[in-house]
């Protein structure tokens, strides 16, 4: 056989083998039908290259070895339970028992019972104060003030850290506190913070006493883990176990204005009260997973100080991730949509929801609920922006109002139901946040906090253009082709 024919035969056999392996994987590990069909099509249509794409982006299952995250969480919980049973119980448990949500509203208590099943480690706690912070101009100074006032420890977790002036300002402040004797732990996502990692940013701070930096990854060929598609999207800062920050803002200069552009529009939140202990515990779960630092060092009383009521907001953390049996945040969004009676306000930068969530929004609007969905007019990921538009027609037909926020790009994530129930945090309304990323949202029930946040949403709506069904259906035909083509990628966006 001629050499060229041998190469063709070898390549064909390799292509067929890759195709069979991908098919067997998809059929053995149950995936969404549209995702399965997409990967089978790509693997067959693009020999070898399609299979490589599948390995990088399609292997999102938490393998038995990947179940270590869940096992680590359970191990830390057992250690916490043992500590709570000792003579000097953790303040975390005391707060959980003493500050449970009062009986207030039938719907929120129904939601609370459901969340008890999905996030039993994070009960509803009363007595919190939550303060919205809009953009980097409000968020960064507040976080830096808290860091500079730290006395015992600082725990910081972020998805994107750039090698820029913002990150350097924060890390220099953190390093200074470490030199003063404050314990500093930093956890960053290796995928989201690739720029900083490749440019050597973190290496500058590696040898500072009391300063620990850990990258989050589930890619380790030595341990037979290759899950580049599973990322830690959380952004949390906890100072002395008393003050917490969370939300959508990364350490990135796009969050501050410059001469050539406006800052991204985003929401972050300052928290005080017992719910800070839940932010603390969620951070320590992730830290324990990556470092195996002994539980007795992580579950010390200084990390979980007693909290007095600092406000009137009952709240609980809803962590979610692929290591969990349930999709807690997706279920939360679905149930909140179903319990809305009067109004539902939603803002998210990425809107590629599951069919169930589309049905929930449509059902709410058809019941007469005033449903508002606000998205950026121009998305920083063009394919995600076009994919979102593929859902507009069926939402508009049901009576959902859609607003496209004019630039600058809006990166905020928030949902308000009936002027009292709020969920905010890191999760977007796309399949990546709902199924693949490790996310942290907070569920709160307070009219005052909801009113503050609602005003920001309405301000952003005032800077938006509303989409109407008649005008939308008259858009150019090529727009529909591009929308539907991008929507085909929704299982992997």
Secondary structure, DSSP 8 states (H G I E B T S, - for coil): --HHHHHHHHHHHHHHHHHHHHHHHHHHS---HHHHHHHHHHHHHSTTHHHHHIIIII-----TTTTHHHHHHHHHHHHHHHHHHSSS--HHHHHHHHTB--S--HHHHHHHHHHHHH-TTS--EEEEEEEEEEHHHHHHHHHHHHHHT-SSEEEEEES-B-SSHHHHHHHHHHHHHHHTT-EEEEEEETTTTHHHHHTTTGGGGTT-TTEEEEEE--EEGGGTEE-TT--B---EEEETTTEEEEES--B-GGGS-BTTB---B-EEEEEESTHHHHHHHHHHHHHHHHH---HHHHS-GGGS------SSEEEEEEEE-TTSSS-HHHHHHHHHHHH-SSEEEEE-S-EE--HHHHHHHHHHHHTT-EEEEEEESS-SSHHHHHHHHTTHHHHHHHT-EEEEE-SS-B---EEEETTTEEEEES--EEHIIIIISBEEEEEEE-HHHHHHHHHHHHHHHHTEEEE-HHHHHTS-HHHHHHHHHHHTTGGG-
